[in-house]
Amino acid sequence: MRAPSAFGFLAPAALLLWAPFLHAQRFGNPDILAPDFPSPQEVVEHMLQMANLRPGEMVYDLGSGEGRIVITAARQFKARAVGVELSPELCKVAIGRVKALGLEDRVKIVHANLLKVDLRPADVVTIYLLTSANELLKPNLERDLRPGARVVSHDFEIRGWKPTAVEKVDAEGRPRNIYLYEIGAKK
């Protein structure tokens, strides 16, 4: 019997998809905190519903990719949103989508390292990062977010924080965990 790997939760085919990220994380760009795997739309909607996102609130999506979460926040929830993305290519795609949908007044895409962004304006922060990346981000969340702000994490918990809620969503053939944390709630 072989021992489980650190990535034992992934099927062998999924490991092939993660290989470029794992190589970059270990040997390349230390700013890369997660692979480019977009959250399925049903997960996006569930994350924003769990956060009880209200019109006019500010959402920060860290590792925003092509802008799926920030666009959904603006269109369906009438919120304002900032997407923070490290990849210049994905930033261009997201900016193009935001412009095509006429959402420039409510959605901003920022090309930056998510660990270097001021999160103080956020009412809600959404993340789909590995648990190890969440560990790096946690001090920023604790420093910047005010009581009542919510953090919603797709699949990976924030160690040391007690979630307000954990829900499962089936999407794209597998169950997904969504963790909701409220700043100022008992930890």
C-alpha positions in Angstrom: 0.0 0.0 0.0 1.5 3.4 -1.0 1.3 6.5 1.2 -1.1 9.3 0.0 0.6 12.2 -1.5 0.2 15.8 -0.4 -2.2 16.1 -3.4 -3.9 12.8 -2.8 -7.3 14.4 -3.2 -6.7 14.9 -6.9 -7.2 12.3 -9.5 -4.1 11.5 -11.6 -5.5 13.4 -14.6 -6.1 16.4 -12.4 -2.5 16.2 -11.3 -1.4 16.6 -14.9 -3.4 19.8 -15.1 -1.8 21.1 -11.9 1.8 20.2 -12.9 2.7 23.6 -14.4 1.5 25.3 -11.2 3.2 22.9 -8.9 6.5 23.4 -10.8 6.1 27.3 -10.7 5.2 27.2 -7.0 8.2 25.1 -6.1 10.8 26.3 -8.6 9.6 29.5 -10.2 7.5 32.5 -9.5 6.8 32.7 -5.7 3.9 35.2 -6.5 1.8 32.4 -8.0 -0.5 31.2 -5.2 -3.0 29.1 -7.1 -3.5 27.4 -10.4 -5.9 28.9 -13.0 -9.0 26.7 -12.3 -12.1 28.9 -12.5 -14.9 28.3 -10.0 -17.9 26.8 -11.8 -20.8 29.4 -12.3 -23.1 27.5 -9.8 -20.3 27.6 -7.2 -19.8 31.4 -7.9 -23.5 32.1 -7.3 -23.6 29.9 -4.2 -20.5 31.7 -2.8 -22.1 35.1 -3.2 -25.4 33.9 -1.8 -23.7 32.4 1.3 -22.0 35.8 1.8 -25.4 37.4 1.8 -24.1 39.9 -0.7 -26.2 43.0 -0.8 -26.6 45.7 -3.5 -23.9 48.4 -3.2 -21.5 46.3 -1.1 -17.9 45.9 -2.2 -16.5 42.4 -3.3 -12.9 41.7 -3.7 -12.1 38.5 -5.6 -8.5 37.5 -5.1 -7.1 35.5 -8.0 -10.0 36.7 -10.1 -9.0 35.0 -13.4 -11.3 36.0 -16.2 -13.6 37.9 -13.9 -16.5 35.4 -13.4 -17.1 36.3 -9.7 -16.8 40.1 -10.0 -19.1 40.1 -13.0 -21.7 37.9 -11.3 -21.5 40.2 -8.2 -22.2 43.3 -10.3 -24.9 41.8 -12.6 -26.9 39.5 -10.3 -26.3 41.1 -6.9 -25.9 44.8 -7.9 -22.7 45.0 -5.9 -19.4 46.8 -6.7 -16.4 44.6 -7.3 -12.6 44.5 -7.6 -10.9 41.6 -9.2 -7.2 41.1 -8.4 -5.3 38.9 -10.8 -1.6 38.3 -11.3 -1.7 37.0 -14.9 -1.6 39.9 -17.4 -3.4 37.7 -20.0 -6.3 36.9 -17.7 -6.5 40.6 -16.7 -6.9 41.5 -20.4 -9.7 38.9 -20.8 -11.5 40.1 -17.7 -11.2 43.8 -18.6 -12.6 42.9 -22.1 -15.5 41.1 -20.5 -16.3 43.9 -18.1 -16.3 46.5 -20.9 -18.4 44.3 -23.2 -21.0 44.0 -20.5 -20.9 47.8 -19.7 -19.9 47.2 -16.1 -16.9 49.6 -15.9 -18.8 51.8 -13.4 -19.1 48.8 -10.9 -16.2 46.5 -11.7 -12.5 47.1 -11.6 -9.8 44.6 -12.6 -6.4 45.1 -10.9 -3.2 43.5 -12.2 -1.4 42.8 -8.8 -0.1 40.3 -6.4 -3.1 39.6 -4.1 -0.9 39.7 -1.0 -0.1 43.4 -1.8 -3.6 44.7 -2.1 -5.4 46.9 0.4 -8.5 45.0 1.4 -10.0 47.7 3.7 -12.8 48.7 1.3 -14.1 45.0 1.1 -17.4 43.9 2.6 -16.8 40.4 1.0 -13.6 38.7 -0.1 -13.8 35.6 -2.3 -11.0 33.2 -2.8 -10.2 29.9 -4.5 -6.6 29.4 -3.3 -4.8 26.5 -1.8 -4.8 26.2 2.0 -1.1 27.1 2.1 -1.9 30.3 0.1 -4.8 31.0 2.5 -2.2 30.9 5.3 -0.2 33.6 3.6 -3.3 35.7 3.1 -4.8 35.3 6.6 -2.7 38.1 8.2 -3.8 40.6 5.5 -7.5 39.6 6.1 -7.1 40.0 9.8 -5.4 43.3 9.4 -7.6 44.9 6.8 -11.1 43.6 7.2 -13.5 45.3 9.6 -16.0 43.4 11.8 -18.9 42.1 9.8 -16.9 41.6 6.6 -17.2 38.1 5.1 -14.7 35.8 3.5 -15.9 33.0 1.3 -13.4 30.3 0.3 -14.0 27.7 -2.4 -12.8 24.2 -1.4 -9.9 25.3 0.9 -10.3 26.3 4.5 -8.5 29.0 6.4 -6.8 27.2 9.2 -7.3 28.6 12.7 -10.6 30.3 11.7 -13.9 28.7 12.6 -16.3 29.0 9.6 -19.7 30.5 10.2 -21.1 28.0 7.6 -19.8 25.2 5.4 -21.9 24.0 2.5 -21.4 21.5 -0.3 -22.3 22.1 -3.9 -22.1 19.5 -6.6 -20.5 21.1 -9.7 -18.8 19.7 -12.8 -19.0 16.1 -11.5 -17.6 16.6 -8.0 -18.7 18.0 -4.6 -17.3 21.4 -3.7 -16.9 22.8 -0.2 -17.7 26.4 0.4 -16.5 28.0 3.6 -18.0 31.2 5.0 -16.1 33.2 7.6 -17.4 36.4 9.3 -14.8 38.8 10.7 -15.5 39.4 14.3 -17.5 36.2 14.8 -16.2 33.9 17.5 -13.2 31.9 16.3 
